[in-house]
Amino acid sequence: MTKFTAFNIFLIGVGGQGIGLLSEILIRAIDYSGQRCIGVDTHGLAQRGGVVSSHIKIGDVNSPLVLPGDVNLALALERHEAARALNYLKDNGILVYYNTSWQPLPVRLGKEPEIKEEEIESTARQRNISVFKVKYALPDSRMQNIALLGVVAKNNLVPGVEPKHYLMALEDLMSERVYSANKEIFESILEAR
């Protein structure tokens, strides 16, 4: 079992992308690894295309909320939310994001510009943040969260959590048919070169 003061994870996406499920999978996987963790979801305007975020802390902690600038690992399900997640990361942190644009409401209304990959990469370079840009041809766009999970597992980005822990969590939370399809995506990412 890995011991450290705290390891903070921040997940962010647009309503309907599966942040809540991804958060629950991570919490269960961390639990299966024998580590203590706590988490909380914030939904905001999720049903109207608004921001959905989840906060997870591993270690000897009392509050699940993470603070901007104090996150070790951020997971984002699209580029605009990846740019927002950069504000939460520590310098030298890790960002994993699905490279697509769901155009959050302010972008669709013309109040904010669309975020480009180059902007994320530039900010990350300035702050020495490691970036894992994810883009897979998926049978269902609702599996983007599992694609991120596969990249997290493949690169051992959550200390002490092994691929078997993630699979156990997936099996807990999904029907047999859904689990089988998601396991296939997860394992194909683990095995990819």
Backbone torsions as a table, in degrees:
resi	resn	phi	psi	omega
1	MET	NA	132.2	179.7
2	THR	-80.7	136.1	177.5
3	LYS	-122.5	133.4	175.3
4	PHE	-158.7	166.6	-178.0
5	THR	-59.1	-55.0	177.5
6	ALA	-165.5	146.4	172.5
7	PHE	-128.0	118.7	-173.1
8	ASN	-104.5	133.7	179.9
9	ILE	-122.8	135.9	178.2
10	PHE	-124.9	127.3	178.6
11	LEU	-116.5	139.5	-177.9
12	ILE	-148.9	143.2	178.8
13	GLY	-165.3	-168.0	178.6
14	VAL	-105.5	146.6	-179.7
15	GLY	-47.6	129.5	178.3
16	GLY	98.8	-2.2	-178.5
17	GLN	-89.9	-9.1	176.7
18	GLY	95.9	25.1	177.5
19	ILE	-63.4	-41.8	-179.7
20	GLY	-60.1	-43.2	178.2
21	LEU	-66.4	-44.4	179.0
22	LEU	-59.8	-42.1	178.0
23	SER	-60.8	-46.7	-179.6
24	GLU	-64.5	-38.8	176.9
25	ILE	-61.3	-46.6	179.8
26	LEU	-61.4	-45.4	-179.4
27	ILE	-60.4	-45.4	179.8
28	ARG	-66.7	-40.4	179.0
29	ALA	-62.8	-42.7	177.7
30	ILE	-61.9	-43.3	177.5
31	ASP	-60.5	-45.4	177.6
32	TYR	-60.9	-27.4	179.2
33	SER	-76.9	-6.3	178.5
34	GLY	90.2	10.6	-179.2
35	GLN	-101.0	155.5	176.5
36	ARG	-86.9	136.0	175.1
37	CYS	-150.5	157.6	173.4
38	ILE	-136.9	153.3	-178.9
39	GLY	-152.5	164.0	177.6
40	VAL	-152.7	145.2	176.2
41	ASP	-105.7	145.8	170.9
42	THR	-122.5	125.7	-171.8
43	HIS	-102.6	-28.7	177.9
44	GLY	50.9	-126.2	-177.6
45	LEU	-98.8	42.7	-172.9
46	ALA	-52.3	-40.7	-176.0
47	GLN	-76.1	-8.9	179.7
48	ARG	-113.0	24.6	180.0
49	GLY	79.4	15.6	-179.9
50	GLY	-81.8	178.7	-176.7
51	VAL	-75.3	136.7	172.5
52	VAL	-122.6	131.5	178.1
53	SER	-136.1	156.4	175.8
54	SER	-132.7	146.4	-179.8
55	HIS	-121.9	132.8	177.8
56	ILE	-135.8	135.0	174.8
57	LYS	-125.7	134.5	176.5
58	ILE	-109.8	136.2	176.5
59	GLY	120.4	-162.5	-177.8
60	ASP	-86.1	80.3	-175.5
61	VAL	-128.2	160.7	-177.8
62	ASN	-115.0	-24.5	-178.4
63	SER	-122.1	136.0	-179.0
64	PRO	-79.4	-17.5	-175.7
65	LEU	-71.2	130.9	176.0
66	VAL	-95.6	153.1	-179.2
67	LEU	-107.9	148.3	174.7
68	PRO	-53.9	135.1	-180.0
69	GLY	86.3	2.7	-175.4
70	ASP	-124.5	18.0	-175.0
71	VAL	-103.1	135.8	177.9
72	ASN	-85.1	-39.5	-174.9
73	LEU	-136.4	126.3	176.3
74	ALA	-119.3	135.7	177.1
75	LEU	-118.7	127.2	-178.7
76	ALA	-129.7	140.1	-176.2
77	LEU	-95.7	8.5	171.6
78	GLU	-169.4	165.7	-171.3
79	ARG	-61.0	-43.2	-177.3
80	HIS	-62.6	-39.8	179.4
81	GLU	-74.7	-27.4	174.2
82	ALA	-63.5	-41.3	177.8
83	ALA	-63.4	-39.6	177.5
84	ARG	-66.3	-39.0	-178.8
85	ALA	-64.0	-29.5	178.8
86	LEU	-56.5	-31.7	179.5
87	ASN	-66.9	-22.9	-178.8
88	TYR	-88.5	-22.6	-175.0
89	LEU	-75.2	145.1	168.8
90	LYS	-71.5	157.0	167.4
91	ASP	-59.0	141.7	-176.2
92	ASN	74.0	12.1	177.5
93	GLY	-77.0	-171.1	-177.8
94	ILE	-129.1	130.9	176.1
95	LEU	-116.6	128.3	172.7
96	VAL	-120.0	123.0	-179.5
97	TYR	-140.5	149.3	176.3
98	TYR	-85.1	123.3	-171.8
99	ASN	-83.4	78.2	175.3
100	THR	-147.7	168.1	178.4
101	SER	-125.6	117.7	176.0
102	TRP	-96.2	3.0	-179.2
103	GLN	43.9	86.4	175.3
104	PRO	-55.8	161.0	-174.7
105	LEU	-47.9	-46.9	-179.8
106	PRO	-60.0	-31.6	178.0
107	VAL	-72.5	-44.7	179.6
108	ARG	-62.3	-31.3	-180.0
109	LEU	-85.6	-2.1	179.0
110	GLY	78.1	15.6	-179.1
111	LYS	-89.2	-19.2	177.4
112	GLU	-136.1	148.4	177.8
113	PRO	-77.3	158.7	175.6
114	GLU	-72.2	137.4	179.7
115	ILE	-80.9	135.4	177.7
116	LYS	-104.1	153.9	178.7
117	GLU	-53.9	-41.3	-176.4
118	GLU	-59.1	-35.0	179.1
119	GLU	-66.4	-42.0	178.5
120	ILE	-64.3	-46.9	-178.2
121	GLU	-63.8	-38.1	179.4
122	SER	-64.0	-48.6	178.4
123	THR	-62.0	-41.9	-179.6
124	ALA	-62.2	-43.5	178.8
125	ARG	-60.5	-44.5	-178.6
126	GLN	-60.5	-31.0	-175.9
127	ARG	-107.4	9.5	179.4
128	ASN	56.5	41.0	178.4
129	ILE	-93.4	129.6	176.2
130	SER	-77.2	135.0	-177.3
131	VAL	-121.3	129.7	171.9
132	PHE	-114.2	107.8	-179.8
133	LYS	-92.8	123.2	-173.8
134	VAL	-111.0	133.2	174.0
135	LYS	-157.3	110.4	179.2
136	TYR	-125.9	150.8	171.7
137	ALA	-78.7	107.4	-176.0
138	LEU	-106.5	148.1	177.6
139	PRO	-68.9	-19.1	-177.8
140	ASP	-150.1	126.1	-177.8
141	SER	-62.2	-18.2	177.4
142	ARG	-70.7	-5.0	179.1
143	MET	-93.9	6.6	178.4
144	GLN	-58.2	-36.1	179.7
145	ASN	-64.1	-35.9	179.2
146	ILE	-73.1	-33.2	174.8
147	ALA	-61.9	-43.4	176.1
148	LEU	-61.9	-43.5	-179.9
149	LEU	-59.2	-41.9	177.8
150	GLY	-60.4	-41.8	178.5
151	VAL	-66.3	-40.5	176.9
152	VAL	-60.1	-47.3	-178.7
153	ALA	-66.3	-45.4	-177.3
154	LYS	-59.3	-35.6	-175.6
155	ASN	-100.6	9.5	178.4
156	ASN	50.3	49.7	-173.7
157	LEU	-82.9	-16.7	174.4
158	VAL	-109.2	110.8	-175.4
159	PRO	-54.8	133.7	174.6
160	GLY	82.3	-6.0	-178.5
161	VAL	-103.4	125.0	-177.5
162	GLU	-104.4	161.2	179.2
163	PRO	-51.8	-37.2	-179.7
164	LYS	-61.8	-32.6	178.8
165	HIS	-66.9	-40.3	178.0
166	TYR	-65.1	-41.7	179.7
167	LEU	-64.6	-38.7	176.8
168	MET	-61.6	-42.5	179.1
169	ALA	-65.1	-43.8	178.0
170	LEU	-58.4	-44.8	-178.4
171	GLU	-63.6	-36.2	177.0
172	ASP	-60.1	-37.3	-166.0
173	LEU	-100.2	-7.1	-172.7
174	MET	-126.9	151.2	172.4
175	SER	-65.6	164.3	-176.9
176	GLU	-58.1	-43.1	-179.0
177	ARG	-65.3	-46.8	-179.1
178	VAL	-67.7	-40.8	178.0
179	TYR	-59.4	-45.2	-178.1
180	SER	-59.3	-45.9	-179.8
181	ALA	-65.8	-41.8	-179.0
182	ASN	-72.4	-36.2	176.9
183	LYS	-61.7	-39.5	179.4
184	GLU	-61.5	-45.1	177.6
185	ILE	-62.5	-49.5	-178.2
186	PHE	-56.8	-49.7	-176.8
187	GLU	-69.6	-33.7	178.3
188	SER	-65.9	-33.4	177.3
189	ILE	-71.7	-40.6	177.3
190	LEU	-59.4	-37.4	-175.3
191	GLU	-88.0	-12.4	-177.9
192	ALA	-65.0	146.2	179.3
193	ARG	-87.4	NA	NA
